[in-house]
Amino acid sequence: RLRQWHNVAIVMQNRVDRYQSLLHAVPDPKLNAVLARVIGRSSRPFVRTLILDAGTRNHASPGEAVVDQRGMIGRIYRSGNRTSWVILLTDPNSRMPVTVAASKGGGSAVQAIMSGDNSSMPALDLVSRTAKLHPGDQVVSSGDGGLLPYGLPIGTVVAGDGGAWRVALLADAASSQDVEILNYSVPPDKLPPRAELP
């Protein structure tokens, strides 16, 4: 079944590339990935982290996304020469912009901030107070700020206590062994001199 979906993904990627060429679209930046193993875990009251066996000598840098085969786990916040520390999405210090895509047709994407609070399901804070969410909506990285690529799978929307929305994460950091560190560096162009501005 996985081989079948792999083939479908290849066909769809080729189709997207062809459409982008026909439309003269700007292609998405390419991602470079570093494979790493989890060599340690820390779960203190206010910090939840993983320790990986890849560091700056493997081109692992702070801010980069860490994913396993299921979805995003967190981001690197510190890199040594041979190791890196990952702050998990469930950590109280973790906040990131996300996009919520409707699970059923017809709905528009909703922008939100996902915040960890030491529970297994991070909280969602909607940017627009009039936006509507539904259980089962898909949560992905928004790409805002250029620090992370758009569309990294994160989880699904679930109803929390008191009408709040939460995210059931796809990845389980407690059981992750092999992960990828995504190198996504797209430096913005420098602002041209004032005389050149239109």
GROMACS elastic network, one bead per residue, 0.5 to 0.9 nm:
[ bonds ]
;  ai    aj funct       b0    kb
    1     4     6  0.50470   500
    1     5     6  0.64132   500
    1     6     6  0.86088   500
    2     5     6  0.51357   500
    2     6     6  0.60412   500
    2     7     6  0.86477   500
    3     7     6  0.62475   500
    3     8     6  0.86567   500
    4     7     6  0.52313   500
    4     8     6  0.63564   500
    4     9     6  0.87594   500
    5     9     6  0.61099   500
    5    10     6  0.86587   500
    6     9     6  0.50944   500
    6    10     6  0.63708   500
    6    11     6  0.87861   500
    7    10     6  0.51391   500
    7    11     6  0.63039   500
    7    12     6  0.86576   500
    8    11     6  0.51607   500
    8    12     6  0.61615   500
    8    13     6  0.85965   500
    9    12     6  0.50908   500
    9    13     6  0.60533   500
    9    14     6  0.85832   500
   10    13     6  0.51184   500
   10    14     6  0.62142   500
   10    15     6  0.86258   500
   11    14     6  0.52165   500
   11    15     6  0.62753   500
   11    16     6  0.87734   500
   12    16     6  0.61790   500
   12    17     6  0.86121   500
   13    16     6  0.50677   500
   13    17     6  0.61527   500
   13    18     6  0.85798   500
   14    17     6  0.51074   500
   14    18     6  0.62064   500
   14    19     6  0.87136   500
   15    18     6  0.50767   500
   15    19     6  0.62312   500
   15    20     6  0.86171   500
   16    19     6  0.51064   500
   16    20     6  0.60920   500
   16    21     6  0.85535   500
   17    20     6  0.51393   500
   17    21     6  0.62189   500
   17    22     6  0.87283   500
   17    27     6  0.80539   500
   18    21     6  0.51194   500
   18    22     6  0.62813   500
   18    23     6  0.87020   500
   19    22     6  0.50256   500
   19    23     6  0.61002   500
   19    24     6  0.83326   500
   19    25     6  0.81809   500
   20    23     6  0.51346   500
   20    24     6  0.57446   500
   20    26     6  0.72818   500
   20    27     6  0.69111   500
   21    24     6  0.50171   500
   21    25     6  0.64166   500
   21    26     6  0.87190   500
   21    27     6  0.87060   500
   22    25     6  0.77654   500
   23    26     6  0.89606   500
   24    27     6  0.87961   500
   26    29     6  0.89336   500
   27    30     6  0.85714   500
   28   149     6  0.88358   500
   29   149     6  0.83821   500
   29   184     6  0.78083   500
   29   185     6  0.86566   500
   29   186     6  0.75274   500
   30   184     6  0.76424   500
   31   149     6  0.83917   500
   31   182     6  0.63596   500
   31   183     6  0.59129   500
   31   184     6  0.56557   500
   31   185     6  0.85404   500
   32   181     6  0.82917   500
   32   182     6  0.58996   500
   32   183     6  0.50500   500
   32   184     6  0.70031   500
   33   180     6  0.59019   500
   33   181     6  0.54180   500
   33   183     6  0.58458   500
   33   184     6  0.87765   500
   34    54     6  0.79354   500
   34    58     6  0.71420   500
   34    59     6  0.77583   500
   34    60     6  0.73887   500
   34   179     6  0.83564   500
   34   180     6  0.54433   500
   34   181     6  0.50245   500
   34   182     6  0.66297   500
   34   183     6  0.76864   500
   35    54     6  0.79758   500
   35   178     6  0.71519   500
   35   179     6  0.59253   500
   35   181     6  0.64402   500
   36    52     6  0.61303   500
   36    53     6  0.58448   500
   36    54     6  0.57689   500
   36   177     6  0.85322   500
   36   178     6  0.59007   500
   36   179     6  0.54141   500
   36   180     6  0.60184   500
   36   181     6  0.72699   500
   37    51     6  0.84993   500
   37    52     6  0.55886   500
   37    53     6  0.57283   500
   37    54     6  0.77913   500
   37   176     6  0.86814   500
   37   177     6  0.57107   500
   37   179     6  0.61432   500
   37   180     6  0.85556   500
   38    41     6  0.77774   500
   38    50     6  0.66718   500
   38    51     6  0.58563   500
   38    53     6  0.66446   500
   38   176     6  0.72118   500
   38   177     6  0.52033   500
   38   178     6  0.63536   500
   38   179     6  0.74018   500
   39    50     6  0.77264   500
   39    51     6  0.56605   500
   39    52     6  0.55601   500
   39    53     6  0.63285   500
   39   177     6  0.81640   500
   40    49     6  0.85171   500
   40    50     6  0.58075   500
   40    52     6  0.70608   500
   41    48     6  0.78517   500
   41    49     6  0.59831   500
   41    51     6  0.60675   500
   41   174     6  0.82348   500
   42    47     6  0.73956   500
   42    48     6  0.56845   500
   42    49     6  0.52077   500
   42    50     6  0.63033   500
   42    51     6  0.80770   500
   43    46     6  0.79605   500
   43    47     6  0.61769   500
   43    49     6  0.66632   500
   43    50     6  0.88377   500
   44    47     6  0.52464   500
   44    48     6  0.62758   500
   44    49     6  0.87873   500
   45    48     6  0.78840   500
   45   118     6  0.79288   500
   46    91     6  0.72094   500
   46    92     6  0.66414   500
   46    93     6  0.81701   500
   46   117     6  0.89091   500
   46   118     6  0.75154   500
   47    87     6  0.77083   500
   47    88     6  0.85894   500
   47    91     6  0.59209   500
   47    92     6  0.71778   500
   47    93     6  0.76351   500
   47   118     6  0.83082   500
   48    86     6  0.83861   500
   48    87     6  0.62563   500
   48    88     6  0.59348   500
   48    89     6  0.86882   500
   48    90     6  0.72704   500
   48    91     6  0.52660   500
   48    92     6  0.82891   500
   48   118     6  0.78043   500
   49    74     6  0.86458   500
   49    85     6  0.64760   500
   49    86     6  0.51868   500
   49    88     6  0.56304   500
   49    91     6  0.77763   500
   50    74     6  0.89840   500
   50    84     6  0.82300   500
   50    85     6  0.57628   500
   50    86     6  0.50191   500
   50    87     6  0.69011   500
   50    88     6  0.73949   500
   50   173     6  0.80563   500
   51    54     6  0.88877   500
   51    83     6  0.67932   500
   51    84     6  0.57206   500
   51    86     6  0.62918   500
   52    55     6  0.78237   500
   52    82     6  0.85037   500
   52    83     6  0.54568   500
   52    84     6  0.51703   500
   52    85     6  0.64233   500
   52    86     6  0.76414   500
   52   179     6  0.86204   500
   53    82     6  0.60853   500
   53    84     6  0.67494   500
   54    57     6  0.75211   500
   54    58     6  0.58015   500
   54    59     6  0.81246   500
   54    60     6  0.65632   500
   54    79     6  0.82864   500
   54    80     6  0.83764   500
   54    81     6  0.78237   500
   54    82     6  0.52109   500
   54    84     6  0.60083   500
   54   181     6  0.88051   500
   55    58     6  0.53779   500
   55    59     6  0.65482   500
   55    60     6  0.51031   500
   55    61     6  0.73578   500
   55    78     6  0.89509   500
   55    79     6  0.53939   500
   55    80     6  0.52828   500
   55    84     6  0.52563   500
   56    60     6  0.50100   500
   56    61     6  0.63115   500
   56    79     6  0.61345   500
   56    80     6  0.60540   500
   56    82     6  0.66351   500
   56    83     6  0.77653   500
   56    84     6  0.81420   500
   57    60     6  0.73808   500
   57    80     6  0.84900   500
   57    81     6  0.56503   500
   57    82     6  0.65597   500
   58    61     6  0.89405   500
   58    81     6  0.82224   500
   58    82     6  0.76803   500
   59   183     6  0.79208   500
   60    64     6  0.74052   500
   60    76     6  0.80491   500
   60    79     6  0.68351   500
   60    80     6  0.89167   500
   60    83     6  0.87208   500
   60    84     6  0.73764   500
   60   181     6  0.68168   500
   60   182     6  0.83086   500
   60   183     6  0.73274   500
   61    64     6  0.61039   500
   61    76     6  0.67939   500
   61    77     6  0.79740   500
   61    78     6  0.73962   500
   61    79     6  0.60352   500
   61    84     6  0.81392   500
   61   181     6  0.88400   500
   61   183     6  0.79054   500
   62    65     6  0.88315   500
   62    75     6  0.74091   500
   62    78     6  0.54001   500
   62    79     6  0.62950   500
   62    84     6  0.83630   500
   62    85     6  0.87339   500
   62    86     6  0.87715   500
   63    75     6  0.56628   500
   63    76     6  0.52369   500
   63    77     6  0.59258   500
   63    78     6  0.84192   500
   63   147     6  0.67835   500
   63   148     6  0.80174   500
   64    74     6  0.86245   500
   64    75     6  0.54686   500
   64    76     6  0.55467   500
   64    77     6  0.81707   500
   64   147     6  0.73115   500
   64   148     6  0.69441   500
   64   181     6  0.65241   500
   64   182     6  0.58761   500
   64   183     6  0.60764   500
   64   184     6  0.68911   500
   64   185     6  0.86656   500
   65    72     6  0.71185   500
   65    73     6  0.78074   500
   65    74     6  0.60615   500
   65    76     6  0.66156   500
   65    86     6  0.88860   500
   65   147     6  0.86737   500
   65   148     6  0.66237   500
   65   149     6  0.86540   500
   65   152     6  0.89889   500
   65   180     6  0.82058   500
   65   181     6  0.58519   500
   65   182     6  0.54017   500
   65   183     6  0.76540   500
   65   184     6  0.82953   500
   66    71     6  0.87108   500
   66    72     6  0.59690   500
   66    73     6  0.56929   500
   66    74     6  0.53913   500
   66    75     6  0.54738   500
   66    76     6  0.70565   500
   66    86     6  0.75987   500
   66   179     6  0.66007   500
   66   180     6  0.56281   500
   66   182     6  0.63434   500
   67    70     6  0.74835   500
   67    71     6  0.54067   500
   67    73     6  0.52970   500
   67    74     6  0.72038   500
   67    75     6  0.87258   500
   67   152     6  0.84985   500
   67   153     6  0.89478   500
   67   171     6  0.80106   500
   67   179     6  0.55959   500
   67   180     6  0.53361   500
   67   181     6  0.66611   500
   67   182     6  0.77454   500
   68    71     6  0.55610   500
   68    72     6  0.64735   500
   68    73     6  0.70469   500
   68   171     6  0.69221   500
   68   172     6  0.89009   500
   68   173     6  0.87205   500
   68   176     6  0.68973   500
   68   177     6  0.83031   500
   68   178     6  0.66661   500
   68   180     6  0.61481   500
   69    72     6  0.86134   500
   69   171     6  0.78707   500
   69   176     6  0.89740   500
   69   178     6  0.85214   500
   69   179     6  0.75039   500
   69   180     6  0.85944   500
   70    73     6  0.89907   500
   70   153     6  0.77828   500
   70   154     6  0.84269   500
   70   170     6  0.57358   500
   70   171     6  0.51147   500
   70   172     6  0.82626   500
   71   152     6  0.69462   500
   71   153     6  0.50228   500
   71   154     6  0.53858   500
   71   155     6  0.75974   500
   71   169     6  0.79028   500
   71   170     6  0.56158   500
   71   171     6  0.51099   500
   71   172     6  0.87467   500
   72    75     6  0.85265   500
   72    89     6  0.81964   500
   72   140     6  0.88908   500
   72   141     6  0.88232   500
   72   152     6  0.66119   500
   72   153     6  0.62126   500
   72   154     6  0.53101   500
   72   155     6  0.85568   500
   72   169     6  0.82969   500
   72   170     6  0.76882   500
   72   171     6  0.63848   500
   73    86     6  0.84802   500
   73    87     6  0.84258   500
   73    88     6  0.58448   500
   73    89     6  0.60986   500
   73    90     6  0.87576   500
   73   154     6  0.78599   500
   73   169     6  0.84573   500
   73   170     6  0.87135   500
   73   171     6  0.61331   500
   73   172     6  0.74193   500
   73   173     6  0.61378   500
   73   176     6  0.88150   500
   73   179     6  0.88395   500
   74    86     6  0.61699   500
   74    87     6  0.55366   500
   74    90     6  0.83196   500
   74    94     6  0.81893   500
   74   173     6  0.87864   500
   75    85     6  0.84364   500
   75    86     6  0.53462   500
   75    87     6  0.55490   500
   75    88     6  0.67323   500
   75    89     6  0.78538   500
   75    94     6  0.86773   500
   75   181     6  0.85303   500
   76    79     6  0.72635   500
   76    84     6  0.66214   500
   76    85     6  0.57063   500
   76    87     6  0.61706   500
   76    88     6  0.87891   500
   76   181     6  0.83321   500
   77    84     6  0.77648   500
   77    85     6  0.60687   500
   77    86     6  0.58602   500
   77    87     6  0.62788   500
   78    83     6  0.87225   500
   78    84     6  0.57790   500
   78    85     6  0.53089   500
   78    86     6  0.73265   500
   78    87     6  0.89408   500
   79    82     6  0.78596   500
   79    83     6  0.60956   500
   79    85     6  0.63828   500
   79    86     6  0.89920   500
   80    83     6  0.51596   500
   80    84     6  0.58900   500
   80    85     6  0.84984   500
   81    84     6  0.81995   500
   87    90     6  0.82971   500
   87    91     6  0.65646   500
   87    93     6  0.79095   500
   87    94     6  0.69706   500
   88    91     6  0.53407   500
   88    92     6  0.89362   500
   88    93     6  0.88109   500
   88    94     6  0.69648   500
   88   116     6  0.81834   500
   88   173     6  0.76898   500
   89    92     6  0.82869   500
   89    93     6  0.86209   500
   89    94     6  0.56740   500
   89    95     6  0.76898   500
   89    96     6  0.85977   500
   89   114     6  0.83309   500
   89   115     6  0.74247   500
   89   116     6  0.57343   500
   89   117     6  0.89895   500
   89   121     6  0.88316   500
   89   122     6  0.70701   500
   89   169     6  0.87691   500
   90    93     6  0.84605   500
   90    94     6  0.68774   500
   90   115     6  0.74132   500
   90   117     6  0.60412   500
   90   118     6  0.53833   500
   90   119     6  0.63008   500
   90   120     6  0.62600   500
   90   121     6  0.68117   500
   90   122     6  0.56865   500
   91    94     6  0.53479   500
   91    95     6  0.87225   500
   91   115     6  0.80136   500
   91   117     6  0.59246   500
   91   118     6  0.53914   500
   91   119     6  0.82312   500
   91   122     6  0.85094   500
   92    95     6  0.79851   500
   92   115     6  0.69314   500
   92   118     6  0.58613   500
   92   119     6  0.89639   500
   92   122     6  0.89604   500
   93   115     6  0.78125   500
   93   116     6  0.67849   500
   93   117     6  0.80071   500
   94   114     6  0.80228   500
   94   115     6  0.57580   500
   94   116     6  0.54199   500
   94   117     6  0.83297   500
   95   113     6  0.66399   500
   95   114     6  0.56325   500
   95   116     6  0.66853   500
   96   112     6  0.85321   500
   96   113     6  0.56055   500
   96   114     6  0.54752   500
   96   115     6  0.68163   500
   96   141     6  0.79731   500
   96   142     6  0.86464   500
   97   111     6  0.72907   500
   97   112     6  0.58729   500
   97   114     6  0.62867   500
   97   141     6  0.66602   500
   97   142     6  0.58512   500
   97   143     6  0.75915   500
   97   144     6  0.65911   500
   97   145     6  0.87586   500
   98   110     6  0.84441   500
   98   111     6  0.60571   500
   98   112     6  0.54019   500
   98   113     6  0.58728   500
   98   114     6  0.65431   500
   98   124     6  0.89147   500
   98   139     6  0.66077   500
   98   140     6  0.56953   500
   98   143     6  0.76982   500
   98   144     6  0.81583   500
   98   150     6  0.87598   500
   98   151     6  0.88385   500
   98   154     6  0.88145   500
   99   109     6  0.63969   500
   99   110     6  0.56581   500
   99   112     6  0.62330   500
   99   113     6  0.85213   500
   99   138     6  0.82262   500
   99   139     6  0.58073   500
   99   140     6  0.54252   500
   99   141     6  0.59861   500
   99   143     6  0.86901   500
   99   150     6  0.86634   500
   99   151     6  0.81053   500
  100   103     6  0.89805   500
  100   108     6  0.86639   500
  100   109     6  0.55350   500
  100   111     6  0.63228   500
  100   112     6  0.73179   500
  100   133     6  0.80043   500
  100   137     6  0.63794   500
  100   138     6  0.55808   500
  100   140     6  0.65004   500
  100   141     6  0.87332   500
  100   142     6  0.85936   500
  100   156     6  0.84860   500
  100   157     6  0.81032   500
  101   104     6  0.87290   500
  101   107     6  0.75703   500
  101   108     6  0.68174   500
  101   110     6  0.66023   500
  101   133     6  0.89541   500
  101   137     6  0.57779   500
  101   138     6  0.51651   500
  101   139     6  0.64074   500
  101   140     6  0.78550   500
  102   105     6  0.67071   500
  102   106     6  0.76225   500
  102   107     6  0.52353   500
  102   108     6  0.65146   500
  102   109     6  0.64797   500
  102   110     6  0.82937   500
  102   133     6  0.75974   500
  102   134     6  0.74904   500
  102   136     6  0.80671   500
  102   138     6  0.65235   500
  103   107     6  0.81234   500
  103   134     6  0.78795   500
  103   135     6  0.83506   500
  103   136     6  0.59890   500
  103   138     6  0.61503   500
  104   107     6  0.69529   500
  104   136     6  0.88952   500
  104   137     6  0.78305   500
  105   108     6  0.86524   500
  107   110     6  0.89300   500
  107   132     6  0.87880   500
  110   126     6  0.76106   500
  110   127     6  0.79365   500
  110   128     6  0.79034   500
  110   131     6  0.66264   500
  110   132     6  0.79212   500
  110   133     6  0.79703   500
  111   125     6  0.89062   500
  111   126     6  0.63572   500
  111   127     6  0.57590   500
  111   128     6  0.74522   500
  111   131     6  0.87102   500
  111   142     6  0.76647   500
  112   124     6  0.62946   500
  112   125     6  0.54605   500
  112   127     6  0.51168   500
  112   128     6  0.79635   500
  112   142     6  0.88108   500
  113   123     6  0.81916   500
  113   124     6  0.57449   500
  113   125     6  0.50996   500
  113   126     6  0.64124   500
  113   127     6  0.72195   500
  114   122     6  0.62720   500
  114   123     6  0.56127   500
  114   125     6  0.63936   500
  114   126     6  0.87398   500
  114   166     6  0.83482   500
  114   167     6  0.80448   500
  115   122     6  0.54261   500
  115   123     6  0.52557   500
  115   124     6  0.65153   500
  115   125     6  0.77923   500
  116   119     6  0.71585   500
  116   120     6  0.84982   500
  116   121     6  0.75263   500
  116   123     6  0.63889   500
  117   120     6  0.83815   500
  117   121     6  0.81865   500
  117   122     6  0.62899   500
  117   123     6  0.74232   500
  118   121     6  0.82615   500
  118   122     6  0.78869   500
  119   122     6  0.65869   500
  119   123     6  0.89663   500
  120   167     6  0.87565   500
  120   168     6  0.76425   500
  120   169     6  0.78723   500
  121   158     6  0.88463   500
  121   166     6  0.58600   500
  121   167     6  0.51875   500
  121   168     6  0.52854   500
  121   169     6  0.65757   500
  122   165     6  0.88704   500
  122   166     6  0.56395   500
  122   167     6  0.54886   500
  122   168     6  0.75961   500
  122   169     6  0.81146   500
  123   160     6  0.84934   500
  123   164     6  0.76401   500
  123   165     6  0.62070   500
  123   167     6  0.63973   500
  124   157     6  0.86462   500
  124   164     6  0.75924   500
  124   165     6  0.55310   500
  124   166     6  0.54424   500
  124   167     6  0.70456   500
  125   128     6  0.89350   500
  125   164     6  0.85264   500
  125   165     6  0.78052   500
  125   166     6  0.89275   500
  126   129     6  0.63832   500
  126   130     6  0.87999   500
  126   131     6  0.72896   500
  127   130     6  0.89762   500
  127   131     6  0.81489   500
  128   131     6  0.54704   500
  129   132     6  0.84713   500
  133   136     6  0.88908   500
  133   137     6  0.70362   500
  133   157     6  0.77334   500
  133   165     6  0.81658   500
  134   137     6  0.58129   500
  134   157     6  0.69037   500
  134   158     6  0.76970   500
  134   159     6  0.82015   500
  135   138     6  0.89042   500
  135   156     6  0.73753   500
  135   157     6  0.50369   500
  135   159     6  0.63827   500
  135   165     6  0.86274   500
  136   155     6  0.89309   500
  136   156     6  0.52858   500
  136   157     6  0.51888   500
  136   158     6  0.65472   500
  137   155     6  0.85760   500
  137   156     6  0.54677   500
  137   157     6  0.52213   500
  137   158     6  0.82132   500
  138   153     6  0.79668   500
  138   154     6  0.78918   500
  138   155     6  0.61246   500
  138   157     6  0.64736   500
  139   142     6  0.89311   500
  139   151     6  0.85245   500
  139   152     6  0.86246   500
  139   153     6  0.66019   500
  139   154     6  0.55530   500
  139   155     6  0.51736   500
  139   156     6  0.54824   500
  139   157     6  0.68917   500
  139   167     6  0.75036   500
  139   169     6  0.89145   500
  140   150     6  0.73171   500
  140   152     6  0.51859   500
  140   154     6  0.51481   500
  140   155     6  0.70927   500
  140   156     6  0.88036   500
  141   144     6  0.82634   500
  141   148     6  0.71572   500
  141   149     6  0.69470   500
  141   150     6  0.52641   500
  141   151     6  0.51027   500
  141   152     6  0.51291   500
  141   153     6  0.68756   500
  141   154     6  0.70543   500
  142   145     6  0.88595   500
  142   148     6  0.78024   500
  142   149     6  0.73500   500
  142   151     6  0.64205   500
  142   152     6  0.81874   500
  143   146     6  0.56246   500
  143   147     6  0.67891   500
  143   148     6  0.51479   500
  143   151     6  0.74511   500
  143   152     6  0.88735   500
  144   147     6  0.72768   500
  144   148     6  0.74973   500
  144   149     6  0.83790   500
  144   150     6  0.78345   500
  145   148     6  0.76712   500
  146   149     6  0.69669   500
  146   150     6  0.87747   500
  146   184     6  0.83971   500
  146   185     6  0.78091   500
  146   186     6  0.67006   500
  146   187     6  0.80534   500
  146   188     6  0.83476   500
  147   184     6  0.71294   500
  147   185     6  0.71887   500
  147   186     6  0.79902   500
  148   152     6  0.84025   500
  148   182     6  0.85914   500
  148   183     6  0.88995   500
  148   184     6  0.64496   500
  148   185     6  0.83410   500
  149   152     6  0.68406   500
  149   182     6  0.89002   500
  149   184     6  0.66688   500
  151   154     6  0.86786   500
  153   169     6  0.89880   500
  153   170     6  0.76153   500
  154   167     6  0.81515   500
  154   168     6  0.83271   500
  154   169     6  0.57833   500
  154   170     6  0.59072   500
  154   171     6  0.74490   500
  155   167     6  0.58505   500
  155   168     6  0.53005   500
  155   171     6  0.78849   500
  156   166     6  0.82874   500
  156   167     6  0.54429   500
  156   168     6  0.52933   500
  156   169     6  0.66942   500
  156   170     6  0.76014   500
  157   165     6  0.66753   500
  157   166     6  0.57993   500
  157   168     6  0.63226   500
  157   169     6  0.89518   500
  158   164     6  0.88984   500
  158   165     6  0.59917   500
  158   166     6  0.53201   500
  158   167     6  0.59027   500
  158   168     6  0.64718   500
  159   162     6  0.87521   500
  159   163     6  0.66903   500
  159   164     6  0.63051   500
  159   166     6  0.61397   500
  159   167     6  0.85403   500
  160   163     6  0.60733   500
  160   165     6  0.52108   500
  160   166     6  0.58057   500
  161   164     6  0.58403   500
  161   165     6  0.80605   500
  162   165     6  0.89359   500
  169   172     6  0.71660   500
  171   174     6  0.89034   500
  171   175     6  0.86176   500
  171   176     6  0.78034   500
  172   175     6  0.57232   500
  172   176     6  0.63551   500
  173   176     6  0.50780   500
  173   177     6  0.84657   500
  174   177     6  0.87156   500
  176   179     6  0.71381   500
  187   190     6  0.89195   500
  188   191     6  0.88101   500
  189   192     6  0.85684   500
  191   194     6  0.84631   500
  191   197     6  0.88755   500
  192   195     6  0.80853   500
  192   196     6  0.62162   500
  192   197     6  0.67299   500
  193   196     6  0.55686   500
  193   197     6  0.68905   500
  194   197     6  0.53489   500
  194   198     6  0.88233   500
  195   198     6  0.82512   500
